[in-house]
Amino acid sequence: MLMSVFWFENSIEYNKESDAYFDIGSSKMVRGKRVGIVGAGNVGSTIAYSLAMLGACHEIILRDNKIEIAKGKALDMSQAAAAIRSHTVVSVAEKMSDLTDCDIVVITAGSPRLPGMSRDDLLMINANITREVIEGIAKYSPNAIVIMVSNPLDVMTYVALKESGFDRSRVMGMAGILDSSRMAAFIQEKLGYGGGQIRASVMGGHGDDMVPLSRYSTVAGVPLSDLLSAEEIEEILRRTRGGGAEIVALLQTGSAYYAPAKATVIMIDAILKDTKQIHPCAVYLEGEYGYTDVVSGVPVMLGANGVEKIIEMNLNDDEKAMFAKSCASVRSMIDVLNVNKFFQGV
Ligand SMILES: NC(=O)c1ccc[n+]([C@@H]2O[C@H](COP(=O)([O-])OP(=O)(O)OC[C@H]3O[C@@H](n4cnc5c(N)ncnc54)[C@H](O)[C@@H]3O)[C@@H](O)[C@H]2O)c1
């Protein structure tokens, strides 16, 4: 049973008859922001914990097939929120029909990438899970903004968009912020300084063909090429492309979750606070950069309405070629789904 939770502010007054809070100025009922997270595994529960500690929303609802584990994690997190005197409540939806009226739903449900398994191997398994989950979201949280995390990321974002029927501004994937953070960490490691001042830029798909843009990467405004040799930059780019696999090889059981979760929380926070900041996110392209009917990572403006603007950068010929390769790789996975008649419900 889910509890309705309402936002407290100085101008907000509780009305006993309707058991709701009202803005005294406008007499409108005000509800706290509700974020649903489908898949309460490593990434999903770390997103929930990070969000709860941030106090960015009023309610977090976890949904996972492993209900008892999700309940245990929700209790634990609610207690952590109480410890820091946060208003955030963490609860569990036992069924998709309990995941109602969310402002944002994050999808992390799926199988993690195991050692030796490519992202592409996960395609059919996760496409079916995504379809099942997005159908529930479209039905029970029809106004939600959806953030896809499950891999292969760009194709799962495409599946979520097509199967939800939502406008493309409300369905996006998390990858670019993570990939850029990985590149920034590798730049800092190579330089030995500049932490917190590095702006790394990565676009394209979240795969081996991602497009790290060294030309747009700086340390406190200083171009990377003024600080590192071409060979050193190439090494950073190679490591960025293999950033996920490097962690998979070390962990042995499962894949990265701290940085993926933080990157997702940055997106949630930007939407809930309507920051209008620019972040690289996976979105459905309708002619931007010369591509249509494919999802890829590009800089977008995030705000209360989701993806409010897609920014088109002037890529040089090399960057265009890398982006083309990346889009072709995503397209080939969409083709696999088409060949298997996935979108015809088979
Ligand atoms: N986009 C990125 O940059 C990025 C980064 C890291 C991980 N990932 C992906 O995120 C996904 C989750 O990773 P993880 O490490 O948290 O995996 P995990 O195995 O720890 O968690 C996945 C959870 O999904 C649940 N689940 C499976 N099917 C479900 C369904 N139909 N309904 C509800 N819950 C369901 C499982 O019970 C499990 O708890 C994977 O696909 C992984 O590859 C993406």
Ligand as a Chemical Component Dictionary entry (heavy atoms), coordinates in Angstrom:
data_LIG
# 
_chem_comp.id                   LIG 
_chem_comp.type                 NON-POLYMER 
_chem_comp.pdbx_formal_charge   0 
_chem_comp.three_letter_code    LIG 
# 
loop_
_chem_comp_atom.comp_id 
_chem_comp_atom.atom_id 
_chem_comp_atom.alt_atom_id 
_chem_comp_atom.type_symbol 
_chem_comp_atom.charge 
_chem_comp_atom.model_Cartn_x 
_chem_comp_atom.model_Cartn_y 
_chem_comp_atom.model_Cartn_z 
_chem_comp_atom.pdbx_ordinal 
LIG N1  N1  N 0  23.690 3.247  -18.989 1  
LIG C1  C1  C 0  24.791 2.973  -18.343 2  
LIG O1  O1  O 0  25.764 3.703  -18.449 3  
LIG C2  C2  C 0  24.845 1.787  -17.413 4  
LIG C3  C3  C 0  25.826 1.724  -16.410 5  
LIG C4  C4  C 0  25.791 0.622  -15.550 6  
LIG C5  C5  C 0  24.838 -0.390 -15.711 7  
LIG N2  N2  N 1  23.948 -0.302 -16.721 8  
LIG C6  C6  C 0  22.915 -1.323 -16.937 9  
LIG O2  O2  O 0  21.913 -1.148 -15.926 10 
LIG C7  C7  C 0  21.241 -2.385 -15.712 11 
LIG C8  C8  C 0  21.225 -2.714 -14.228 12 
LIG O3  O3  O 0  22.529 -2.952 -13.744 13 
LIG P1  P1  P 0  22.761 -3.469 -12.243 14 
LIG O4  O4  O 0  24.214 -3.566 -12.039 15 
LIG O5  O5  O -1 21.922 -2.680 -11.297 16 
LIG O6  O6  O 0  22.137 -4.938 -12.346 17 
LIG P2  P2  P 0  21.486 -5.804 -11.163 18 
LIG O7  O7  O 0  21.419 -7.200 -11.659 19 
LIG O8  O8  O 0  22.178 -5.516 -9.892  20 
LIG O9  O9  O 0  19.997 -5.211 -11.055 21 
LIG C9  C9  C 0  19.016 -5.441 -12.006 22 
LIG C10 C10 C 0  17.715 -5.630 -11.243 23 
LIG O10 O10 O 0  16.638 -5.675 -12.182 24 
LIG C11 C11 C 0  15.660 -6.544 -11.615 25 
LIG N3  N3  N 0  14.721 -6.939 -12.662 26 
LIG C12 C12 C 0  14.914 -7.774 -13.714 27 
LIG N4  N4  N 0  13.781 -7.859 -14.441 28 
LIG C13 C13 C 0  12.857 -7.062 -13.841 29 
LIG C14 C14 C 0  11.513 -6.715 -14.130 30 
LIG N5  N5  N 0  10.885 -7.211 -15.207 31 
LIG N6  N6  N 0  10.872 -5.871 -13.289 32 
LIG C15 C15 C 0  11.501 -5.365 -12.215 33 
LIG N7  N7  N 0  12.790 -5.637 -11.897 34 
LIG C16 C16 C 0  13.449 -6.482 -12.697 35 
LIG C17 C17 C 0  16.478 -7.682 -11.040 36 
LIG O11 O11 O 0  15.738 -8.416 -10.080 37 
LIG C18 C18 C 0  17.648 -6.934 -10.433 38 
LIG O12 O12 O 0  17.433 -6.612 -9.065  39 
LIG C19 C19 C 0  21.989 -3.405 -16.589 40 
LIG O13 O13 O 0  21.322 -3.539 -17.817 41 
LIG C20 C20 C 0  23.339 -2.760 -16.799 42 
LIG O14 O14 O 0  24.003 -3.236 -17.944 43 
LIG C21 C21 C 0  23.928 0.767  -17.565 44 
# 
loop_
_chem_comp_bond.comp_id 
_chem_comp_bond.atom_id_1 
_chem_comp_bond.atom_id_2 
_chem_comp_bond.value_order 
_chem_comp_bond.pdbx_ordinal 
LIG N1  C1  SING 1  
LIG C1  O1  DOUB 2  
LIG C1  C2  SING 3  
LIG C2  C3  SING 4  
LIG C2  C21 DOUB 5  
LIG C3  C4  DOUB 6  
LIG C4  C5  SING 7  
LIG C5  N2  DOUB 8  
LIG N2  C6  SING 9  
LIG N2  C21 SING 10 
LIG C6  O2  SING 11 
LIG C6  C20 SING 12 
LIG O2  C7  SING 13 
LIG C7  C8  SING 14 
LIG C7  C19 SING 15 
LIG C8  O3  SING 16 
LIG O3  P1  SING 17 
LIG P1  O4  DOUB 18 
LIG P1  O5  SING 19 
LIG P1  O6  SING 20 
LIG O6  P2  SING 21 
LIG P2  O7  DOUB 22 
LIG P2  O8  SING 23 
LIG P2  O9  SING 24 
LIG O9  C9  SING 25 
LIG C9  C10 SING 26 
LIG C10 O10 SING 27 
LIG C10 C18 SING 28 
LIG O10 C11 SING 29 
LIG C11 N3  SING 30 
LIG C11 C17 SING 31 
LIG N3  C12 SING 32 
LIG N3  C16 SING 33 
LIG C12 N4  DOUB 34 
LIG N4  C13 SING 35 
LIG C13 C14 SING 36 
LIG C13 C16 DOUB 37 
LIG C14 N5  SING 38 
LIG C14 N6  DOUB 39 
LIG N6  C15 SING 40 
LIG C15 N7  DOUB 41 
LIG N7  C16 SING 42 
LIG C17 O11 SING 43 
LIG C17 C18 SING 44 
LIG C18 O12 SING 45 
LIG C19 O13 SING 46 
LIG C19 C20 SING 47 
LIG C20 O14 SING 48 
# 
